[in-house]
Amino acid sequence: MVAVLAIAASFQFLACGAAMDPESTEGQSDEAKVESTSQALAPFQDASPLGCPGTKVGLRPYQHVLQYCGASFLDNGDMGCVDTTMRTWDTFTVYRVYDNGNDTGRIALKENYRNRYVSADNGGGGGIHANRTAVGIWELFRPEKQEGSSLYSLTTYNGPYYVTAENGGGSVMNANRVGIGDWEKFYVYCVGG
């Protein structure tokens, strides 16, 4: 089953039920708070906001559907859309963010190889990496379904940056665009879980 997503898509948080870490520094526990003491990851996994019945998704860039987007399996966790075969590091578990029991519309993504959260350093303006062990505001994205299509885009926590597949795919991913073009649109693949 294929559902399309652009990074800023509606992912859901890990089933840890923990709050998020505002600094997103290594070594901090999942019990740390995200932005305020009231925001926390949902205590369940659910990819249904992306049209998937399970908990895990894969992403493909709109212009290069023969490539999957994922994290490098190296320590830096650099993100790119280069793999022609979907591998574990090209799949993500989706977590929602709640505030006082209300869905904020934001999500966190955790890659499924090294179990690290995807992060837009400094809230955007540069590269994205799957290298965080805890969730803070840099690890939150807001999905946007593209009208009249099954494609999604992702913005950083409060914008203004969109996640992009540089060159439409075949290269790195960044969170440095202030508008939506073809490079900022993604297909979402349901991969179970």
MISEBA-823696 format. One record per residue (C-alpha): residue in one letter; x, y, z negated. Coordinates in steps of 0.5 Angstrom, whole numbers, padded with zeros to 4 digits, always signed. Layout:
% residues N
AXYZ ...
END
This chain:
% residues 193
M+0000+0000+0000 V+0003+0007+0002 A+0001+0013-0001 V+0005+0019+0001 L+0009+0024-0004 A+0013+0030-0004 I+0018+0031-0010 A+0013+0034-0014 A+0009+0029-0014 S+0004+0026-0019 F+0009+0021-0023 Q+0007+0019-0030 F+0012+0018-0036 L+0015+0012-0039 A+0011+0008-0044 C+0015+0011-0050 G+0010+0015-0053 A+0016+0020-0055 A+0016+0027-0054 M+0021+0031-0049 D+0028+0034-0051 P+0029+0041-0049 E+0036+0041-0048 S+0036+0035-0044 T+0043+0033-0047 E+0046+0026-0047 G+0046+0023-0053 Q+0039+0026-0056 S+0034+0021-0057 D+0027+0020-0054 E+0024+0023-0060 A+0027+0030-0058 K+0021+0035-0056 V+0020+0037-0049 E+0019+0044-0049 S+0014+0045-0056 T+0013+0040-0061 S+0006+0039-0058 Q+0009+0036-0051 A+0010+0029-0050 L+0011+0023-0045 A+0004+0019-0044 P+0005+0013-0048 F+0003+0009-0042 Q+0006+0008-0035 D+0001+0009-0029 A+0003+0011-0022 S-0005+0012-0020 P-0004+0020-0019 L+0000+0018-0013 G-0005+0013-0010 C-0001+0007-0013 P-0005+0002-0018 G+0002+0000-0021 T+0007+0004-0025 K+0013+0004-0020 V+0014+0008-0013 G+0019+0009-0008 L+0020+0015-0004 R+0021+0017+0004 P+0023+0023+0007 Y+0017+0026+0012 Q+0022+0026+0018 H+0026+0020+0016 V+0021+0014+0015 L+0027+0009+0016 Q+0031+0012+0009 Y+0029+0011+0002 C+0030+0016-0003 G+0034+0014-0009 A+0040+0015-0014 S+0047+0013-0013 F+0049+0007-0018 L+0055+0011-0020 D+0055+0015-0027 N+0053+0021-0023 G+0047+0019-0021 D+0047+0024-0015 M+0040+0023-0011 G+0040+0022-0004 C+0035+0019+0002 V+0040+0015+0005 D+0038+0007+0004 T+0035+0004+0010 T+0033-0002+0005 M+0029-0001-0002 R+0034-0003-0007 T+0032-0002-0015 W+0036+0005-0015 D+0031+0007-0010 T+0025+0006-0015 F+0022+0010-0020 T+0017+0009-0026 V+0012+0015-0027 Y+0011+0018-0033 R+0006+0024-0035 V+0007+0029-0040 Y+0001+0031-0045 D+0000+0037-0049 N-0004+0036-0055 G-0007+0030-0052 N-0008+0034-0045 D-0005+0032-0038 T-0001+0038-0036 G+0000+0036-0029 R+0007+0035-0030 I+0011+0028-0029 A+0018+0025-0031 L+0021+0020-0026 K+0026+0014-0029 E+0030+0011-0024 N+0030+0003-0025 Y+0037+0001-0024 R+0040+0005-0030 N+0034+0007-0033 R+0036+0015-0033 Y+0031+0020-0032 V+0031+0025-0026 S+0034+0032-0027 A+0034+0039-0024 D+0040+0042-0027 N+0038+0049-0030 G+0031+0048-0028 G+0033+0048-0020 G+0037+0052-0015 G+0042+0046-0014 G+0042+0038-0014 I+0038+0033-0017 H+0041+0027-0021 A+0038+0021-0024 N+0043+0021-0030 R+0039+0023-0037 T+0038+0019-0042 A+0032+0024-0045 V+0027+0028-0042 G+0027+0036-0043 I+0024+0041-0039 W+0029+0040-0033 E+0027+0033-0032 L+0019+0035-0031 F+0016+0036-0024 R+0010+0038-0022 P+0007+0034-0016 E+0003+0038-0010 K-0001+0033-0005 Q+0000+0037+0002 E-0007+0038+0004 G-0010+0034+0010 S-0005+0029+0009 S-0002+0023+0004 L+0005+0027+0003 Y+0007+0030-0003 S+0012+0035-0005 L+0015+0036-0012 T+0017+0043-0016 T+0021+0044-0022 Y+0018+0045-0029 N+0015+0052-0027 G+0018+0053-0020 P+0020+0056-0016 Y+0024+0051-0013 Y+0022+0045-0009 V+0025+0038-0008 T+0028+0037-0001 A+0031+0032+0003 E+0037+0036+0006 N+0037+0035+0014 G+0030+0031+0013 G+0034+0025+0010 G+0040+0022+0011 S+0044+0026+0006 V+0043+0029-0001 M+0037+0031-0005 N+0037+0038-0008 A+0031+0042-0012 N+0033+0049-0009 R+0027+0051-0004 V+0022+0056-0005 G+0017+0054+0000 I+0015+0048+0003 G+0017+0045+0010 D+0018+0038+0013 W+0024+0037+0009 E+0020+0038+0002 K+0015+0033+0004 F+0015+0025+0002 Y+0011+0019+0003 V+0010+0015-0004 Y+0011+0007-0003 C+0007+0003-0009 V+0012-0002-0011 G+0008-0005-0017 G+0011-0006-0024 
END
